[in-house]
């Protein structure tokens, strides 16, 4: 990718950089910087750090402004959900960010352009660059353009409440291990299966869940386990 070939990415972002070097820095991975010091004066980790803070602020500001007056606990969980690697890497993939990255040979040959962690870091770096180039207003516009619908959806659905993650964090803290899930039954036709799954902690049964998918049944089992741990 040539340094002057970023027009398509800017079109996807809906923003044209005044200082194109900020965008190039945001797309430069540490591996490229070390392999090509003559072609890169910096790599994107500082911009990533800045972009993470900008992203968090814009999300919390939006949540605070909602008429529903969300409690702090819901705001915190929603923010944590939105800044997850999976959400950010999906956003990066949506705008084809991977093909614009400047990677070293090792990252290139091991699929760096599709690595979730690398993509999530890069989108934060781009947000940091955009904030420096265009200010908070432009950063806010872009973030909400891409994430407002997702934020509104998880608030209305309660999707931010990840019982499996909460259970894993709790068992790691209490027992120093993670829960295990076991399928007990699969019933019904192939396209209408009902799954029954048990969750075990340190070999002991803590909950049973039933659902139309394995994930749904595991979440149900995790909720039951959390209740038992709270007794």
C-alpha positions as CSV (number, residue, x, y, z in Angstrom):
1,X,0.0,0.0,0.0
2,X,1.5,3.3,-1.1
3,X,1.5,6.2,1.3
4,X,-0.8,8.2,-0.9
5,X,-3.4,5.5,-1.5
6,X,-5.7,6.1,1.4
7,X,-8.6,7.8,-0.4
8,X,-10.9,4.7,-0.2
9,X,-10.4,4.4,3.5
10,X,-11.1,8.1,4.0
11,X,-14.3,7.7,2.0
12,X,-15.3,4.8,4.3
13,X,-14.6,6.9,7.3
14,X,-16.4,9.9,5.8
15,X,-13.5,12.1,6.7
16,X,-10.5,13.5,4.8
17,X,-7.3,14.1,6.9
18,X,-5.6,17.4,6.7
19,X,-2.5,15.8,8.0
20,X,-2.3,12.5,6.1
21,X,0.8,11.5,8.2
22,X,-1.5,11.1,11.2
23,X,-3.5,8.5,9.3
24,X,-0.4,6.7,8.1
25,X,1.0,6.6,11.7
26,X,-2.3,5.1,12.8
27,X,-2.1,2.3,10.2
28,X,1.6,1.5,11.0
29,X,2.2,-1.5,13.1
30,X,5.2,-1.9,15.3
31,X,6.5,-4.7,13.1
32,X,6.6,-2.5,10.0
33,X,8.3,0.3,12.0
34,X,11.1,-2.0,13.1
35,X,11.6,-3.6,9.7
36,X,11.4,-0.3,7.7
37,X,12.8,2.5,9.8
38,X,13.4,4.5,6.7
39,X,9.6,4.4,5.8
40,X,8.1,5.0,9.2
41,X,8.9,7.7,11.8
42,X,6.5,6.2,14.4
43,X,4.0,3.3,14.9
44,X,0.4,3.4,16.1
45,X,0.5,2.5,19.8
46,X,0.5,6.0,21.2
47,X,-2.4,6.9,18.9
48,X,-4.2,3.7,20.0
49,X,-3.9,4.8,23.6
50,X,-5.3,8.2,22.8
51,X,-8.1,6.8,20.7
52,X,-9.1,4.4,23.4
53,X,-9.7,7.4,25.7
54,X,-11.6,9.3,23.1
55,X,-13.8,6.4,22.3
56,X,-14.6,5.8,25.9
57,X,-15.4,9.4,26.5
58,X,-17.7,9.7,23.5
59,X,-19.6,6.5,24.5
60,X,-20.1,7.6,28.1
61,X,-21.1,11.1,27.0
62,X,-23.7,9.7,24.7
63,X,-25.0,7.3,27.4
64,X,-25.2,10.1,29.9
65,X,-27.2,12.3,27.5
66,X,-30.0,9.7,27.0
67,X,-33.4,10.6,28.4
68,X,-33.7,7.2,30.1
69,X,-31.1,8.4,32.7
70,X,-29.2,5.1,32.8
71,X,-27.7,4.2,36.2
72,X,-23.9,4.2,36.4
73,X,-23.7,0.4,36.5
74,X,-25.5,0.1,33.2
75,X,-23.4,2.8,31.6
76,X,-20.3,1.1,32.7
77,X,-21.3,-2.3,31.4
78,X,-22.5,-0.8,28.1
79,X,-19.2,1.0,27.6
80,X,-17.2,-2.2,28.4
81,X,-19.3,-4.1,25.9
82,X,-18.8,-1.6,23.1
83,X,-15.0,-1.3,23.5
84,X,-14.6,-5.1,23.4
85,X,-12.1,-6.4,20.9
86,X,-14.9,-8.3,19.0
87,X,-17.0,-5.1,18.5
88,X,-14.1,-3.0,17.4
89,X,-12.6,-5.6,15.1
90,X,-16.0,-6.0,13.4
91,X,-16.1,-2.2,12.9
92,X,-12.6,-2.3,11.4
93,X,-13.6,-5.1,9.1
94,X,-16.7,-3.2,8.0
95,X,-14.5,-0.4,6.6
96,X,-11.9,-2.8,5.3
97,X,-9.2,-1.4,7.6
98,X,-7.1,-4.5,7.4
99,X,-6.0,-4.0,3.8
100,X,-4.7,-0.5,4.6
101,X,-2.4,-1.6,7.5
102,X,1.3,-1.3,7.2
103,X,2.7,-4.6,8.6
104,X,6.0,-6.3,8.9
105,X,6.7,-9.5,7.1
106,X,6.0,-11.7,10.1
107,X,2.5,-10.2,10.7
108,X,1.8,-10.2,7.0
109,X,2.5,-13.9,6.6
110,X,0.6,-14.9,9.8
111,X,-2.7,-13.2,8.8
112,X,-2.2,-10.0,10.6
113,X,-4.7,-8.2,8.4
114,X,-7.5,-10.2,9.8
115,X,-6.3,-10.6,13.4
116,X,-9.0,-9.3,15.7
117,X,-6.6,-7.8,18.3
118,X,-4.6,-6.0,15.6
119,X,-7.7,-4.6,13.9
120,X,-9.2,-3.4,17.2
121,X,-6.0,-1.7,18.1
122,X,-5.8,-0.1,14.7
123,X,-9.3,1.3,14.7
124,X,-8.6,3.0,18.1
125,X,-5.4,4.4,16.6
126,X,-7.4,5.8,13.7
127,X,-9.8,7.4,16.1
128,X,-6.9,9.0,18.0
129,X,-5.5,10.3,14.7
130,X,-8.9,11.7,13.7
131,X,-9.3,13.4,17.1
132,X,-5.9,15.2,16.6
133,X,-6.7,16.1,13.0
134,X,-10.3,17.2,13.3
135,X,-11.1,17.6,16.9
136,X,-13.6,16.0,19.3
137,X,-16.6,16.9,17.2
138,X,-15.4,15.0,14.2
139,X,-14.3,12.0,16.4
140,X,-17.8,12.0,18.0
141,X,-19.5,12.2,14.7
142,X,-17.6,9.2,13.3
143,X,-17.9,7.1,16.5
144,X,-21.7,7.6,16.8
145,X,-22.2,7.1,13.0
146,X,-20.8,3.6,13.3
147,X,-21.7,2.6,16.9
148,X,-24.9,4.5,17.9
149,X,-27.2,1.8,16.5
150,X,-25.1,-0.9,18.3
151,X,-25.2,1.0,21.6
152,X,-29.0,1.6,21.4
153,X,-29.5,-2.1,20.6
154,X,-27.6,-3.5,23.5
155,X,-29.3,-1.1,25.9
156,X,-32.8,-2.2,24.8
157,X,-31.9,-5.9,24.7
158,X,-29.7,-6.0,27.8
159,X,-27.1,-7.7,25.6
160,X,-24.3,-6.0,27.6
161,X,-25.0,-8.3,30.5
162,X,-22.8,-11.3,29.6
163,X,-23.5,-13.9,32.3
164,X,-20.8,-16.3,31.0
165,X,-18.1,-13.7,31.2
166,X,-19.3,-12.6,34.7
167,X,-19.3,-16.2,35.9
168,X,-15.8,-16.8,34.5
169,X,-14.5,-13.7,36.2
170,X,-16.1,-14.7,39.5
171,X,-14.9,-18.3,39.4
172,X,-11.4,-17.1,38.6
173,X,-11.5,-14.8,41.6
174,X,-13.0,-17.4,44.0
175,X,-11.5,-20.6,42.8
176,X,-8.6,-19.7,40.5
177,X,-10.2,-21.6,37.6
178,X,-12.8,-21.2,34.9
179,X,-16.2,-23.0,34.6
180,X,-16.8,-25.9,32.2
181,X,-19.9,-26.6,30.2
182,X,-21.3,-30.0,29.2
183,X,-24.1,-30.8,26.8
184,X,-26.5,-33.2,28.6
185,X,-29.2,-33.5,25.9
186,X,-30.0,-32.5,22.3
187,X,-33.6,-32.9,21.4
188,X,-35.8,-32.0,18.4
189,X,-35.2,-31.8,14.6
190,X,-32.0,-30.6,13.2
191,X,-33.2,-27.0,12.6
192,X,-35.3,-26.9,15.8
193,X,-33.0,-28.4,18.4
194,X,-33.3,-27.8,22.1
195,X,-30.0,-28.0,24.1
196,X,-29.7,-28.8,27.8
197,X,-26.3,-27.9,29.2
198,X,-24.8,-28.1,32.7
199,X,-22.1,-25.8,34.1
200,X,-19.5,-27.3,36.5
201,X,-17.0,-25.5,38.7
202,X,-14.2,-27.5,40.2
203,X,-16.0,-30.6,39.2
204,X,-19.2,-29.6,41.0
205,X,-22.5,-29.0,39.3
206,X,-23.6,-25.4,39.7
207,X,-26.3,-24.8,37.1
208,X,-28.4,-26.2,34.2
209,X,-29.6,-24.3,31.2
210,X,-32.0,-25.0,28.3
211,X,-32.0,-23.1,25.0
212,X,-32.5,-23.2,21.3
213,X,-28.7,-22.9,20.8
214,X,-25.7,-24.0,22.8
215,X,-24.9,-20.4,23.6
216,X,-28.4,-19.7,24.9
217,X,-28.3,-22.8,27.1
218,X,-24.8,-21.9,28.4
219,X,-26.0,-18.4,29.3
220,X,-29.0,-19.8,31.1
221,X,-26.8,-22.2,33.0
222,X,-24.3,-19.4,33.9
223,X,-27.2,-17.3,35.3
224,X,-28.2,-20.2,37.5
225,X,-24.6,-20.7,38.7
226,X,-24.3,-17.0,39.5
227,X,-27.4,-17.2,41.7
228,X,-26.0,-20.2,43.5
229,X,-22.6,-18.5,44.1
230,X,-24.5,-15.4,45.5
231,X,-26.3,-17.5,48.2
